[in-house]
């Protein structure tokens, strides 16, 4: 039986580790195509000896990308950034990089390409992040018409950067700042996104676009209130005026890690929910997991006493 190879660009990231695990379990030999192979080394135990390997193949390096997809049956493209390290990074990574992967996959005769984008992106969006993601989708479709595009809303899971981040703020700050409090989200579990990737490998999904959201739509303020409740941290929720938020972003986007940027504020101006009538998790045969089934377990450590006293009291 011929060896089945899957190449995962950005496989060492939050969503990537779940996708790699599922591909390995399905019997694929998995190539994790990344910039930093050391960061991907921890994923090798997800498969048998030699089944999961890390390759240095940044999406900005066309030659390395071509080598990474050579002989692959399927390719999953997960590379994305939330803030630019230097001007032009969104375009280089989200737009040009996505197109480079799709072109290489097409030239290599790859059977299926799954491209993970983001919900709410469009060429007319005021956010450069959203516009670059939309351009990436267009580049992928042009180079590989049978590709499957997945657009998840806010993705949650034990390693996420949303619930953990605000739980940490609740732990350290006497108040909870609220920016974009009325903006609606439809949080989707990272495991469901990975299951959607696997379902997208079927022939039935070829050429389709799916919007991925969980069973609950909630505003930013509601999600923050939920975090405060789960961490047992009663905090006053303070709405940050738009002008002050922009000033804060101007400062924070110059800091390491860029905690907040002006471009991210533009994303918060629009709802991030699945469009009415759009194909989603159900169309892929995936049952949506509610935040209540997953989030409380990993937010417990942010409670007073690390959650130990709360558990004993229960």
C-alpha atoms as one frame of an Amber mdcrd trajectory, in Angstrom:
protein
   0.000   0.000   0.000   1.383   3.396  -1.010   2.400   5.772   1.744  -0.115
   8.553   2.388   1.536  11.895   3.065  -0.071  15.025   4.509   1.725  18.353
   4.705   0.498  20.848   7.311   1.716  24.429   6.994   1.637  26.085  10.420
   1.228  22.683  12.050   2.944  23.734  15.279   0.307  26.371  16.037  -2.814
  26.226  18.184  -5.093  24.602  15.590  -2.224  22.791  13.901  -1.387  20.460
  16.776  -4.965  19.139  16.773  -4.918  18.649  13.013  -1.564  16.859  13.121
  -2.839  14.480  15.804  -5.892  13.558  13.748  -3.955  13.082  10.533  -1.455
  10.810  12.292  -4.307   8.793  13.826  -5.800   8.419  10.339  -2.579   6.817
   9.136  -0.950   9.699   7.287   2.735  10.403   7.431   2.649  14.025   8.502
   5.065  16.734   7.449   4.849  19.814   9.657   5.956  22.713   7.469   7.037
  25.610   9.690   9.589  28.390  10.137  10.857  26.959  13.423  11.347  23.191
  13.370  12.331  23.133  17.046   8.867  24.403  18.001   7.306  21.549  16.038
   9.499  18.839  17.567   7.110  18.379  20.506   4.493  17.043  18.080   6.547
  14.033  16.975   5.105  11.731  19.691   1.658  12.211  18.125   2.553   9.468
  15.661   4.715   6.398  15.451   8.476   6.512  14.984   9.194   8.713  11.966
   5.514   9.283  11.213   5.502  12.969  12.167   8.417  15.066  10.907   9.147
  18.787  10.939  10.383  20.616   7.849  11.561  24.184   7.562   9.265  25.604
   4.905   8.079  29.185   5.476   5.221  30.089   3.116   7.371  32.993   1.906
   9.951  30.532   0.499   8.506  29.110  -2.727  11.266  26.531  -3.208  10.899
  25.179   0.330   7.117  25.073  -0.042   7.438  23.049  -3.243   9.709  20.543
  -1.508   7.320  20.269   1.435   4.327  19.320  -0.742   6.161  16.995  -3.152
   4.466  13.603  -3.067   1.773  14.716  -0.617  -1.783  13.459  -0.961  -3.288
  16.296   1.080  -2.127  19.735   2.185  -3.544  21.799   5.036  -2.737  25.513
   5.142  -3.028  27.040   8.628  -0.464  29.826   8.590  -1.687  33.148   9.936
  -0.657  36.071  12.132  -2.750  38.447  14.235  -0.328  41.374  14.045   2.441
  42.413  11.681   6.003  42.169  12.850   6.937  44.556  10.072   4.874  46.406
   7.467   3.669  44.120   4.688   3.636  40.900   6.717  -0.120  40.421   6.308
   0.252  40.621   2.532   3.351  38.421   2.435   1.904  35.690   4.653  -1.875
  35.753   4.264  -2.069  36.677   0.601   1.131  35.786  -1.253   2.030  32.912
   1.077  -1.390  31.289   0.792  -1.177  31.542  -2.988   2.315  30.054  -2.980
   1.088  26.996  -1.068  -1.883  26.552  -3.420   0.260  26.898  -6.541   2.766
  24.366  -5.246  -0.001  21.946  -4.265  -1.542  22.199  -7.709   1.785  21.681
  -9.459   2.525  18.649  -7.263  -0.780  16.977  -8.069  -2.042  17.105  -4.479
  -5.509  15.504  -4.175  -6.961  17.913  -1.610  -6.000  21.322  -0.249  -7.728
  22.640   2.876  -7.157  26.323   3.546  -8.124  27.675   6.968  -9.022  31.355
   6.730 -11.152  33.384   9.168 -14.792  34.298   9.548 -15.901  37.712   8.349
 -13.019  38.448   5.981 -13.727  40.482   2.856 -11.961  42.641   0.298 -13.941
  45.665   1.581 -13.198  45.205   5.282 -11.469  48.200   6.945  -9.013  45.827
   8.653  -5.841  44.992   6.735  -5.841  41.570   8.418  -9.300  40.806   7.032
  -8.505  42.141   3.559  -5.269  40.151   3.336  -7.101  36.988   4.419  -9.722
  37.583   1.723  -6.980  38.068  -0.866  -5.438  34.807   0.304  -8.715  32.976
  -0.240  -8.936  34.382  -3.754  -5.353  33.331  -4.512  -6.030  29.808  -3.226
  -9.176  29.424  -5.310  -7.432  30.716  -8.435  -4.520  28.284  -8.110  -6.445
  25.277  -6.764 -10.181  25.503  -7.641 -11.050  22.276  -5.773  -9.589  23.576
  -2.509 -11.784  23.662   0.590 -11.877  26.904   2.552 -12.774  26.897   6.243
 -13.646  30.137   8.034 -13.723  29.696  11.823 -14.994  32.293  14.275 -13.150
  32.815  17.560 -11.444  29.462  18.280 -11.306  28.229  21.868  -9.489  25.408
  23.613  -7.028  24.811  26.474  -4.197  26.665  24.722  -6.282  29.510  23.262
  -5.263  33.163  23.309  -8.707  34.540  24.149 -10.220  32.921  27.246  -6.781
  32.430  28.801  -5.737  36.002  28.107  -8.777  37.620  29.695  -8.769  35.152
  32.576  -5.216  36.281  33.282  -6.330  39.922  33.187  -9.095  39.091  35.673
  -6.492  37.468  37.890  -4.197  40.503  37.897  -6.432  43.542  37.468  -9.108
  44.976  39.763 -11.212  45.873  36.701 -12.049  44.199  33.385 -11.654  46.581
  30.426 -14.263  46.104  27.689 -13.534  47.027  24.068 -16.106  46.257  21.396
 -18.533  45.044  24.036 -21.513  44.761  21.662 -19.646  42.841  18.961 -20.994
  39.314  18.553 -18.905  36.156  18.257 -19.707  32.493  17.723 -16.843  30.668
  19.500 -15.892  27.327  17.968 -13.969  24.547  19.707 -10.505  23.851  18.296
 -11.234  20.108  18.248 -14.289  20.759  16.067 -12.179  22.841  13.679  -9.691
  19.961  13.410 -12.555  17.532  12.787 -13.816  19.893  10.081 -10.390  19.789
   8.430 -10.531  16.001   8.355 -14.072  16.008   6.955 -12.978  18.514   4.310
 -10.610  15.918   2.870 -13.600  14.072   1.379 -14.462  14.441  -2.298 -17.897
  15.775  -1.352 -16.317  18.902   0.123 -14.206  19.780  -2.929 -14.472  23.410
  -3.957 -16.681  24.369  -1.013 -16.433  27.084   1.625 -17.603  26.439   5.195
 -18.170  28.930   8.012 -17.413  27.413  11.396 -19.123  28.588  14.561 -20.215
  26.989  17.790 -23.762  26.608  19.113 -23.718  29.892  21.046 -23.600  33.478
  19.801 -22.421  35.915  22.485 -21.238  39.499  22.665 -17.773  40.400  23.817
 -19.249  41.722  27.075 -21.120  38.451  27.640 -17.985  36.408  27.027 -15.997
  38.538  29.469 -18.740  38.171  32.082 -18.605  34.401  31.546 -14.837  34.436
  32.123 -15.256  36.395  35.351 -17.850  33.909  36.559 -15.738  30.862  35.704
 -12.651  32.291  37.387 -14.618  33.425  40.454 -13.138  36.889  39.993 -15.855
  39.529  40.500 -14.579  42.551  38.636 -16.090  45.836  37.573 -16.430  45.824
  33.790 -15.310  49.195  32.417 -16.184  50.156  28.850 -13.173  51.721  27.136
 -14.224  54.622  24.859 -13.237  54.209  21.201 -10.837  57.146  21.241  -9.037
  55.911  24.335  -8.881  52.387  22.889  -7.135  53.741  19.795  -4.604  55.610
  21.936  -3.949  52.469  23.964  -3.525  50.438  20.787  -0.985  52.935  19.442
   1.116  52.303  22.522   0.543  48.558  22.872   1.264  47.767  19.229   4.822
  48.981  19.816   5.332  46.503  22.648   6.703  42.953  22.269   3.900  40.590
  21.365   1.662  43.514  20.335  -1.118  42.949  22.934  -3.481  45.222  20.976
  -3.261  46.941  17.599  -5.363  49.526  15.782  -6.041  46.954  13.066  -7.512
  44.591  15.679  -9.828  47.368  16.824 -11.171  47.526  13.279 -11.943  43.811
  13.466 -13.929  44.451  16.649 -16.180  46.889  14.784 -17.979  44.025  13.029
 -19.791  40.896  14.222 -18.000  37.579  13.787 -20.832  35.081  13.319 -21.792
  32.502  10.719 -23.868  34.005   7.909 -27.460  32.869   7.636 -27.709  29.902
   5.286 -23.945  29.317   5.141 -22.663  25.731   5.203 -20.990  25.023   8.516
 -19.964  22.287  10.919 -23.217  20.374  10.469 -22.668  20.167   6.716 -19.341
  18.487   7.470 -20.913  16.065   9.916 -19.360  17.726  12.971 -21.445  18.377
  16.098 -20.610  21.784  17.573 -19.164  21.723  21.101 -20.440  24.412  23.512
 -17.968  26.496  25.499 -19.587  25.192  28.698 -18.281  21.694  27.916 -14.631
  22.730  27.631 -13.772  26.190  28.943 -14.528  25.789  32.688 -11.938  23.013
  33.040  -9.018  25.103  31.809 -10.105  28.366  33.410 -10.236  26.744  36.852
  -6.544  27.403  37.402  -7.216  31.165  37.345  -9.517  30.989  40.367  -8.303
  32.100  43.799  -6.095  29.338  45.137  -5.774  27.835  41.680  -9.285  26.449
  41.948  -8.323  24.047  44.740 -10.424  25.724  47.416 -13.383  26.007  45.042
 -13.223  22.267  44.240 -12.954  21.295  47.918 -15.868  23.560  48.775 -17.961
  21.836  46.114
